[in-house]
């Protein structure tokens, strides 16, 4: 039995991630593993602004992916953040 599910959300991101051969998340054995989330809007355009604005957008995007996987930010165990300044 295959217990792995690939999660893609929303459609605009799905197209982008399919081109790069990545899923936004993998759901396996009750766990959800997210790929890196970018500060991009639904048209895949990176937003500009402060680090706070970009971090807020990345968290929003992660929240959407988690929701599509059937979970939410309340159950997140670990987060790695990389800043490129």
N, C-alpha and C positions, 0 to 999 in steps of 0.2 A: 504494500500500500504506500503510495506517494503522499507524504505529509507536508510537502513543500508547496506553497502558493506564492506566485509572483504578483505583486501589487503595483498597479499603475494608476495614478490620479494626479491632476485632472487630464483631460484629453490632450491639451496643448503640451503638457509635460510628457505625456505618454509618447507622443511623436518624437520629441527631442530625445528621450531616453532610449527609444527603440533604435534611433540612428546611432547612438553610442553603445548599443548592446548592453545597457544596464537597466535593471529594474530599480524603481525608487525604493522598494522594500521587498524583503523576502520573509514570508511567514512560514515557520517550521516548528513543529512540535510545541505549539502554544506560545512561541516567541516571535516577535517581529523585529527584524533587523533593517534599519533604514540606511539608504545610501546618503551621500552628502546632499544637503539641500542648499540651493543657491538663493540669493535674494532676487528672485525673478518673479514677474507678474504672470498672469495666465497666458500671455502671448509669448512667453519665454524671453521677454526683454528684461535685462538686469536693471534693477532700480538704482537710482543714485541717492545720495544723502549721507547722513551721518552713520557712524558705525551702529548706533542705537537703532536707526531706521532700518538698516540692512539686517541686523540681528532679529528685529521684530518680524520682518518679512520671512526670514528663514524659519523662524519658529512657527509662523502661520502656515507655511508650506509643509513643515513637518507634521503639524497638527492635522492638516488635510489628508496626508498620506496615512497617518495613524488611524484616522477615522475610516478611511477606505479599507483599512485592514481589520476594522472592528475593535479598535482600542482607542486610547487617548493619552494625552501628555501626563496624566496623573500616574500612569503605570510605567513611565520611563525610568530606567535604572541607571543609565550612563549616557553622557553626551560628551563628544570630543568637538572642540571648536578650533578651527584654523583661521587665522586672520592674515590677510595679504595686504599690507599697507604700503 
